[in-house]
Structures are given as structure tokens and as C-alpha cells.
Amino acid sequence: MHRRMILFLLPALPAVIGGCGSSEGRASSAWSGTIDTLPSGQIVVSNPATPVWRAGDEWRVVEEMRIGSLDGNGPDMFGDITSFEVDPDGRIWILEGQAQEIRVFGPDGRHVRTVGRQGGGPGEFARALQIRRGPDGNMWVIDPQNNRVSVIDSAGTYLEGKQTPGGFIIIPWPGGFDAAGNYYSPVPLPSDEMFTMGLMRLDPSFTPIDTVAIPRDPVERERFEIRREDMRWLRSIPFTGGFDWRLAPSGTLWGMFTDEYRLFQLSLTGDTLRTITREFTPLPVTDADMDRARENLESFIRNGGKVDWSKIPSTKPATEDFFFDDEGNLWVAPVTTQEDDGHLFDVFDPDGRFLGTVRTPFPLATYPVPIIRNATIYGITEDELEVPYVVRARIEKGVR
């Protein structure tokens, strides 16, 4: 249920924590962690495994509605939900990746209209990857294969196309808006490497401002590899740690080291603003986990890949993914048992204090990224047959 990143080509900023600083003294009886400020100005938040929430303070998630169908040929039958957005009226705009069209559903879950179709003309999509509500109140549909953003009003009418850099497809699409209405579009950067990416920042009029470097993993991760003259196939070693990053609504960049339970916030100029850690006990890699790893590597091995099973660790990483809600809280998906996968999320307040863990009654995917607004979760879930649904659920806070 967690996101993957895939790059299709069509035609480092390490976080270093060192030194000691003065404590801000913000620890309390409800929270036994610390918040320190280093001489550089970087804020370091160290969390214990014990949350702020006491028993009865936990947030409870209650499902209200889901959109989707197991069979049939109606608009609620989805093949690939690539992206979605929610407008101020509570309508859900779903980008159907296979059909390359947008299906709009009302707050009651009823189909309102379908917008667009596959193609290259105005109002058509070749490989649309993201839909977001822009600073003008319209829906912006990012279609890198057509090298444009299609702007659609609330009635579903195509208004205009804005040209964007193209030539590559990244899944999930890492671009998006910040709270000031600036849009960040991935662009290739000059490099001796095969592909290096940055983010072009464009103002609300879609005029380029500058190009921002993205966080890069400072650790050289070992992988299993097939190398031939015409190809290079890399596979991560199962259950090893990794690195992830995301653009925050605040207009800053966040990175996460999954094996350490460590997240850090960067300014657009690359300065480390805040680091958040949390104590954790790693889960063991079980025999059943190893069986699944062997199944996942079967194709790699059949194609000539060599797997050194001794390199697979005995314990799992700490985290899988993360995202933000509209209050600035950070939601982290921890590595769990298979039964809890997609159901548990650690929540940190905007200062970085670990509030507690939220359990969802359904497996909640982190790709496409969930939308949490006004104590309501909108996201993608799947049933036991892997049929996708859009789900809406309310968050009841501090219910005893």
C-alpha cells in the first residue's frame, strides 16, 4: 500500500547533525522528549517511543463513504487511480490513469461528470499524472507527455494549457503547489550521471522563479544488480533501509531515512531547519517475510540476477513513507506486521513531537498521497482482491 518511484525517460544534500546546543526546555510531564537548538539554528527534536497522547486521547478514524466497484463498466469502476483532489464543495476529482480521464463525484459519492479523454488536443491527456487545485481555484492537470498543464474550471470546462518541461515521466509525480501558490515542476539538471532532477519553482502566474535542488541520499546503498551492454537492472536488498523525500505545503523539502526513523526539513537553499527522530524497536524478518522476498525476486533471478541472501538483514527498517495534513502535522507510515500494513500512522505535531499512532479501519495507501483537511481523510484503499476505492473518513480527536 506504499508508494513507489518509477522514472521513465521519454526522448546531495546530506543532513548532518553535530555539536551541541541549548535546550529550549519544552519537554513536559506529557512528553519526555527534547527540543534543542544547535548553533547553526537547526532544531533537533528527539522523541521517545512513548507518545504525548494518553489512553483515550488517541484520534479515531471512522469511514463515511467509499467510491468504487468490483465489477461493471460504470464510472466508479477504476483501473488505476493515479491522482485525486477534493474541491471546496467536497467533490472528489479522480484522475483515472488507464482511461486518461477525470471522473468527478459529489460529496454523496454520486458521479457528477467525466472530464477529458486520451489524446493530444486541448482538454485531452496523453499521460496525466497529477491533479491539483491551483491558486486560481481551478483544477490543474499535469500531463508531462503532452508537455503541459491543462487548466479546468469547477464546471469541468477546459480553459487553457500551460507549457511545462517534458521528456520524462516520474511516478509518483513529485511536483505540486505550496501554500503561497507557487508550483514546483521536476526538471532535468546538467549532470554526468544518467539522470539528475531538480524542481523548477514557478509563481502563481506560472512564471519561473528559480530551480531548487532536491534532497539526495548521502548513503551509497548496496543493491542486487544485473549489468549488460544494453541494460542495467537494480533491485534493492529486501528489508534494508532507504531514503525518501517530499515537498511540503509550507514550501520546504523533507527527507526521511527509513532505517533510522529520522526525518529532516530543508530550506529551498539546502539549509537543515529541523530534524526529528523517534526511538523504535525494529521488527524481525520472519520466515514468511523471506518467502515473500524470494517470490518478489523470482523474475530478477530468472533474468540472470545474482542474489546474496546473506546480505538480507535480520530486522526491518523503521518507516515506509510520510505526508502532511492541513494543520502541519506530519504523518509517518511505520513498518508494521503484514496484518497492520497500511493501518497505522505515527502523527507528529508541527514542532516535531510524537503525538501518537492513528489506526485506520482500512488499509490506506500513501500513493496517491492522502488528503487530510478539516479532520477528514480522503485516500485510496484496496479490498482483499486489490480492487481500488476512494475512501472518505472523519477523524474524531481525543474521543474517550
Secondary structure, DSSP 8 states (H G I E B T S, - for coil): -----EEEE---------S--EE----BTTB--EEEE-TTS-EEEEE-SS-S--TT-S-EEEEEEEE--SSSSSTT--S-EEEEEE-TTS-EEEEETTTTEEEEE-TTS-EEEEE-EESSSTTEESS--EEEE-TTSSEEEEEGGGTEEEEE-TTS-EEEEEE---SEEEES---EE-TTS-EEEEEE---SSS--EEEEEE-TT--EEEEEE-----S---EEEEEETTEEEEEE-TT---EEEEE-TTS-EEEEETTTTEEEEE-TTS-EEEEEEE-----B--HHHHHHHHHHTHHHHHTT----GGGS-SB--SEEEEEE-TTS-EEEEE---GGGTTTEEEEE-TT--EEEEEE-SS---SSS--EEETTEEEEEEE-TT--EEEEEEEEETT--
